[in-house]
């Protein structure tokens, strides 16, 4: 049951984490003006057979979603572990 709740929480957190990632100022600068970010992802674009333009953007959004889900999954494991740790009643000597 904990695994299901962790996965659901990770799915719910994926879009807010992606919004947080894309709103970072260095991300806009890295992919906007200098194009260094696109050069870093160029091997992935070639491996997936992208010819440029919107296909690159689709791959980029997919990578961001996967990264956001991975971060959300780590957060959900931590949050549910932290919650269950403080939820248990203290053990008393019998």
Wavefront OBJ file of the C-alpha trace (Angstrom):
o trace
v 0.000 0.000 0.000
v 2.873 2.358 0.702
v 4.245 1.824 -2.785
v 0.923 2.783 -4.355
v 0.686 5.918 -2.228
v 4.273 6.848 -3.078
v 3.619 6.444 -6.790
v 0.398 8.491 -6.607
v 2.134 11.227 -4.667
v 4.985 11.216 -7.196
v 2.491 11.533 -10.051
v 0.761 14.426 -8.309
v 4.070 16.199 -7.677
v 5.451 15.744 -11.203
v 3.894 18.831 -12.787
v 4.681 21.204 -9.878
v 8.284 19.975 -9.906
v 8.470 20.490 -13.677
v 7.110 24.010 -13.295
v 9.714 24.672 -10.623
v 12.490 23.308 -12.838
v 11.477 25.338 -15.870
v 11.131 28.531 -13.864
v 14.766 28.433 -12.763
v 16.554 31.443 -14.285
v 19.664 29.491 -15.269
v 17.515 27.018 -17.218
v 16.050 29.755 -19.408
v 19.487 31.258 -19.962
v 21.106 27.899 -20.692
v 18.522 26.887 -23.287
v 17.602 30.356 -24.520
v 20.453 32.599 -25.517
v 23.602 30.544 -25.532
v 22.063 27.329 -26.888
v 24.550 25.331 -24.803
v 21.699 23.287 -23.364
v 20.552 22.208 -26.806
v 24.121 21.214 -27.658
v 24.263 19.038 -24.541
v 21.058 17.256 -25.564
v 22.138 16.893 -29.216
v 23.369 13.274 -28.796
v 19.975 12.320 -27.372
v 18.225 14.027 -30.271
v 20.389 12.127 -32.768
v 19.844 8.826 -30.936
v 16.075 9.297 -31.092
v 16.161 10.284 -34.760
v 15.008 13.873 -34.327
v 15.336 16.122 -37.366
v 15.040 19.339 -35.354
v 12.440 21.936 -34.537
v 9.379 20.708 -32.729
v 10.714 17.172 -32.402
v 13.592 18.504 -30.310
v 11.144 20.393 -28.123
v 8.992 17.287 -27.659
v 12.044 15.292 -26.596
v 13.089 18.111 -24.273
v 9.655 18.173 -22.610
v 9.755 14.390 -22.262
v 13.181 14.551 -20.617
v 11.923 17.248 -18.247
v 8.888 15.146 -17.356
v 11.049 12.085 -16.660
v 13.430 14.151 -14.557
v 10.516 15.738 -12.700
v 8.969 12.321 -12.027
v 12.294 10.983 -10.704
v 12.669 13.966 -8.364
v 9.025 13.608 -7.287
v 9.512 9.911 -6.583
v 12.495 10.644 -4.354
v 10.482 13.348 -2.588
v 7.507 11.021 -2.113
v 9.681 8.291 -0.592
v 11.132 10.853 1.794
v 7.818 12.470 2.686
v 5.943 9.227 3.292
v 8.886 7.781 5.229
v 9.044 10.907 7.354
v 5.281 10.862 7.878
v 5.181 7.192 8.879
v 8.121 7.656 11.242
v 6.302 10.273 13.284
v 2.925 8.585 12.969
v 3.871 5.407 14.824
v 3.100 5.409 18.531
v 6.189 5.204 20.718
v 7.070 1.691 21.900
v 6.709 1.249 25.616
v 8.295 -1.415 27.710
v 5.785 -4.037 28.791
l 1 2 3 4 5 6 7 8 9 10 11 12 13 14 15 16 17 18 19 20 21 22 23 24 25 26 27 28 29 30 31 32 33 34 35 36 37 38 39 40 41 42 43 44 45 46 47 48 49 50 51 52 53 54 55 56 57 58 59 60 61 62 63 64 65 66 67 68 69 70 71 72 73 74 75 76 77 78 79 80 81 82 83 84 85 86 87 88 89 90 91 92 93 94
